[in-house]
Amino acid sequence: MDYQKVIEEVYNEVLDENPRGKVATYIPELENVNPDQFGIALVDLEGNVYGVGDYQVPFSIQSISKVHTLTMVFHVFKSKLWSRVNVEPSGNPFNSIAQLEFEKGIPRNPFINAGALVITDALCSKFKEPVKQISDFINEISGQNCVKIDHQVKNSEKNHSERNTAMAYFLKAYKNFDNDIAEVLDVYFSHCAMEMSCVDLAKSFSFLANDGYSIFANREIVSESHARRINALMLTCGFYDESGEFAFRVGLPGKSGVGGGVAAVMPHKFSIAVWSPELNEKGNSVKSVKALELLTDKLSFSLF
Ligand SMILES: NC(=O)CC[C@H](N)C(=O)O
């Protein structure tokens, strides 16, 4: 399969069609990014890299980091975690407070903000220096020192953090939050403000395409059965209230972030990351989703 040719075709077709959205503005610093950037990187299971466009430009990974943090706790906490977070699609926006109250402080899944805050809280219980541990972990599974925290983005989110702070208090009220709220939020904003390029991100997702084994870290990151479960969660919950639409159009497990990135995997074949900052109203990158739809159509395979 000539992956380079396919991603170049996809790239050109998306640029020809030029679907537009709006860059995220609720984190003010994210508005300063050039909205025309667009890149695709695909990494196969031998470690070959195929890239086109701005695939080496670092961008704010935002919620994509929730897959990395979940992986870290999945490994450490095993099944205990699932009494604190559910595994159902939310069908609601990623920052819904109403849903959290309705469900008595047990977030629907680990990828909506409330669920990710519980995961970050669990990380804070386990690790002395959680931000360093998260960076080290992502660097390890990407095979290089690629993670940087953009402190302007971090502080920008911190200065506009009313909803996430409210959610953390709600979780605490329902006794589903162990650590100091400000500390956990600081860790959460730090991992959301990590910057990576498409190629680094695709490498960091490679173990999920490879039954849990990372060819970049040269070790098993999670067991084969845990890798399958993380993929199942990405397929059903990775795109918030648009997860069904993504499964319908693309058919790969994946995760989006409001920085405009999407990382996805085709189990036993490759991992891929696409980035373009303009989002649709659900918070998913318009060009990235279009590119992945064209890609699975051209390859004539997906999970289904
Ligand atoms: N969907 C996202 O990427 C959201 C992440 C963002 N840091 C937030 O908490 O709102």
The ligand as a Gaussian input file, in Angstrom:
#p B3LYP/6-31G(d) Opt

LIG

0 1
 N      -12.233000      19.094000      23.712000
 C      -11.116000      19.579000      24.206000
 O      -10.048000      19.500000      23.576000
 C      -11.246000      20.304000      25.503000
 C       -9.958000      20.485000      26.263000
 C       -9.890000      21.779000      27.010000
 N       -8.627000      21.867000      27.696000
 C      -11.043000      21.922000      28.006000
 O      -10.956000      21.471000      29.096000
 O      -12.053000      22.490000      27.714000

